[in-house]
Amino acid sequence: MRFSGWRVLREGLTGNKGWKPHWRDPEPKSEYDVVIIGGGGHGLATAYYLAQEHGITNVAVLEKGYLGGGNVGRNTTIVRANYYLPGNSEFYSHSLKLWETMEQDLNYNAMMSQRGIINLFHNDGQRDSAVRRGNSIVNQGDDAEILSRERVRELAPFLNFENNRFPIMGGLMQRRAGTARHDAVAWGYARGADMRGVDLIQNCEVTGIDVENGKVVGVQTARGPIRAKKVALAAAGRSGQVAAMAGLTLPIESHVLQAFVSEGLKPIVDHVITFAEGHLYISQSDKGGMVFGSYLDFYSSYAARGNLPMVEHTMESFVAMVPALSKARLLRSWGGIMDMTPDGSPIIDHSPIDGLYLNCGWCYGGFKATPGSGSVYAHLIATDRPHGAATKFKLDRFRSGVGLMDEEGTGAQHNLH
Ligand SMILES: Cc1cc2nc3c(=O)[nH]c(=O)nc-3n(C[C@H](O)[C@H](O)[C@H](O)COP(=O)(O)OP(=O)(O)OC[C@H]3O[C@@H](n4cnc5c(N)ncnc54)[C@H](O)[C@@H]3O)c2cc1C
């Protein structure tokens, strides 16, 4: 079933009776070439690129709940390639390019909106670091520009320019950044993978990973055992728990990150805007809600809701920067479980167990990584070699120090990424 303007028109005029389910609901087979654990954005994108780029279609994605019910459907939808550090910079550049063609590739409307991101700076030090980051982004081949205070005021007149404590001195803008409809991204990749023969199996929790003589041979699931030549983790916030099923301890802590959405308001915020004070980020959804968030809750947890001090901090930051919206009502808030690594960068690598692959440690930035992660992970699984855009995301950097962002003197602070 292909989507087009004509199709939408025809269905609209004929009672919408011709739409078909986007994917099948197959029974699990007893054996696959590749089993992917986790039907979030990364697992589904990996399955799609395995089939599309490498012709590997005897693949199952096993999801314990429903497709897209994890973080891929819980994030604040920001997509960008404005990373500073080597390793991340080229990876997110690769990912943003895939975002730009994804809707055509998948024949699916993911509501990709390149509305631009503006990272505000409030003091000389932040300005210098924004300039340094901008130069690094441009050197990588992506777009970045420094905005003066006056230019920021033209683009976003609703911001608080009179705040003495956090004066807005200007901003770093990336025009190709923006937002996408998060769950549509999962659905688009799911549909694309299913069309190419991948089995998407929902309500199928993986409860064990079978290893014989140092090699993975399959998984135990809520729907019975499944044998597999290769098993690929894509379980995001649950990565530590799933890896433990194979006896592995990952350098990952799971933390809650909250997000918030206000009641629908008239269009006011045209871009994604981030405030260096309080690490606040906001955009306005197509329905008019302000979508925003800030820091992690900063303690390990598997809860899907966050704590009140962080709610208070986020609201304070929001009202400090956009006092005009202080009377807007909050519609809802929620949390998602983030797989945090010590250096804020992901792991995409072989595991010490033959045939078991790792894709985790996305911290709070994995949505924008979805197409890039799927493409480089599929490359690793298919060829057993790292993709050129993801050579630094090795597991052993935490043991050896080699390639660790911190060891290279570029800093281990998460928000530098
Ligand atoms: C509030 C919030 C805001 C965020 N904002 C942004 C943002 O603006 N931009 C950005 O780039 N990133 C953002 N992120 C991060 C991003 O959402 C995640 O890094 C990314 O979605 C993780 O990859 P995923 O989509 O594959 O995860 P998920 O969708 O969580 O997929 C993992 C899947 O694995 C399944 N699973 C787990 N254990 C098992 C098991 N044993 N068996 C079978 N299945 C299992 C889960 O059910 C889940 O569906 C945000 C996250 C949150 C929570």
The ligand as an ORCA input file, in Angstrom:
! r2SCAN-3c Opt
* xyz 0 1
  C      11.323     12.767     27.859
  C      12.337     12.450     26.794
  C      12.712     13.412     25.888
  C      13.662     13.111     24.901
  N      13.938     14.062     23.959
  C      14.767     13.759     22.939
  C      14.965     14.714     21.897
  O      14.344     15.787     21.867
  N      15.836     14.400     20.902
  C      16.511     13.233     20.917
  O      17.336     13.022     20.013
  N      16.313     12.281     21.863
  C      15.440     12.518     22.870
  N      15.200     11.568     23.830
  C      15.942     10.294     23.800
  C      15.350      9.278     22.843
  O      13.954      9.222     22.954
  C      15.968      7.890     23.125
  O      17.374      7.990     23.230
  C      15.654      6.885     22.005
  O      14.273      6.904     21.705
  C      16.109      5.493     22.439
  O      16.051      4.561     21.369
  P      14.734      3.720     20.964
  O      13.824      4.599     20.199
  O      15.147      2.504     20.265
  O      14.137      3.394     22.413
  P      12.757      2.736     22.828
  O      11.630      3.306     22.052
  O      12.684      2.846     24.316
  O      12.937      1.218     22.381
  C      13.446      0.183     23.185
  C      12.409     -0.916     23.174
  O      12.949     -2.076     23.766
  C      11.881     -2.768     24.371
  N      12.401     -3.745     25.323
  C      13.070     -3.510     26.467
  N      13.373     -4.657     27.069
  C      12.893     -5.659     26.281
  C      12.884     -7.060     26.370
  N      13.431     -7.707     27.424
  N      12.293     -7.773     25.380
  C      11.737     -7.156     24.314
  N      11.700     -5.804     24.189
  C      12.274     -5.072     25.159
  C      11.077     -1.641     25.033
  O       9.745     -2.051     25.328
  C      11.154     -0.554     23.979
  O      10.038     -0.528     23.126
  C      14.252     11.831     24.837
  C      13.827     10.848     25.739
  C      12.881     11.140     26.692
  C      12.405     10.061     27.634
*
